[in-house]
Amino acid sequence: MSSFACLSRIAVVIAAALFAGTATAAGAYPDRPIRLMLPFPPGGPSDIVGRMFAQKLGESLGQQVVIDNRGGAAGNIACEIAKNAAPDGYTLMQATRHHVDQPRPLPETAV
């Protein structure tokens, strides 16, 4: 086993130990379906990767992950919806580099 693989396993074990108490104290998460915002229309590469991620995430959490494709405005519609979602951890967004490297904030839009 390489040293990187060994360190990765150690890091996962330490992280699990640190957060084990917090997860049980906060209650069972998730207790309802998770919404995954995809900023592009269905059928493209982003949609395929998002669906593969959602399937694995749902299997690992034991909860359904619902795909919400919101294409348009170069993904800014999905960004706006995700930005205005309740900060409860039940709305996730698959971002691309465009969404991360945006040079300035988006103007307020009515979505």
C-alpha positions in Angstrom: 0.0 0.0 0.0 1.3 3.4 -0.9 1.9 6.0 1.7 -0.7 8.3 0.1 -3.4 5.5 0.4 -2.4 4.9 4.0 -2.6 8.6 4.9 -5.9 8.9 3.2 -7.4 6.0 5.2 -6.0 7.5 8.4 -7.5 10.9 7.6 -10.9 9.3 6.9 -10.8 7.4 10.2 -9.8 10.6 12.2 -12.6 12.6 10.5 -15.2 10.0 11.2 -14.1 9.9 14.9 -14.2 13.6 15.2 -17.6 14.1 13.7 -19.3 10.9 15.1 -20.5 12.7 18.2 -21.8 15.8 16.3 -23.8 13.7 13.9 -25.7 11.9 16.7 -26.2 15.0 18.7 -27.7 16.9 15.8 -30.2 14.1 14.9 -30.6 11.9 12.0 -29.4 13.6 8.8 -30.9 13.3 6.3 -34.4 12.7 7.3 -36.0 13.8 4.0 -34.9 13.8 0.4 -31.9 15.9 -0.7 -32.2 18.3 -3.7 -29.3 18.4 -6.1 -29.4 21.5 -8.4 -27.8 20.9 -11.8 -27.2 24.2 -13.6 -27.7 22.8 -17.1 -30.4 21.0 -19.0 -30.8 17.2 -18.9 -28.8 14.9 -21.2 -25.4 16.7 -21.2 -22.2 15.8 -19.5 -22.9 17.8 -16.3 -26.3 16.0 -16.0 -24.7 12.6 -16.4 -22.0 13.3 -13.8 -24.6 14.8 -11.5 -26.9 11.7 -11.7 -24.0 9.4 -11.0 -23.0 11.5 -8.0 -26.6 11.6 -6.8 -27.0 7.8 -7.0 -23.8 7.2 -5.0 -24.7 9.9 -2.5 -28.2 8.5 -2.0 -26.8 5.0 -1.5 -24.2 6.1 1.1 -26.7 8.3 3.0 -29.7 6.0 2.7 -31.9 8.8 1.5 -33.2 9.8 -1.9 -31.4 12.5 -3.9 -33.7 14.4 -6.2 -32.2 15.9 -9.4 -33.4 19.4 -10.2 -32.2 20.5 -13.7 -32.4 24.3 -14.0 -30.7 25.2 -17.3 -30.5 28.7 -18.6 -28.6 31.9 -18.2 -25.3 30.0 -18.2 -26.3 28.3 -14.9 -27.1 31.5 -13.1 -30.8 30.4 -12.6 -29.7 27.4 -10.6 -27.1 29.5 -8.7 -29.8 32.0 -7.7 -32.2 29.2 -6.5 -29.4 27.5 -4.5 -28.4 30.9 -3.0 -31.9 31.5 -1.8 -32.5 28.0 -0.4 -32.8 27.4 3.3 -29.3 26.8 4.8 -30.3 23.4 6.2 -28.1 21.1 4.1 -30.9 19.7 2.0 -30.2 21.7 -1.2 -26.9 21.0 -2.9 -25.6 22.4 -6.2 -23.2 20.9 -8.7 -21.0 23.9 -9.7 -18.7 24.2 -12.6 -15.6 26.4 -12.8 -17.7 29.2 -14.3 -19.8 29.4 -11.2 -16.8 29.4 -8.9 -14.6 31.9 -10.8 -17.3 34.4 -11.4 -15.5 37.8 -11.2 -18.4 39.7 -9.6 -21.6 39.0 -7.8 -24.7 38.5 -9.9 -27.2 41.3 -10.0 -30.4 40.6 -8.1 -32.8 38.7 -10.3 -36.4 37.7 -9.9 -36.5 33.9 -10.1 
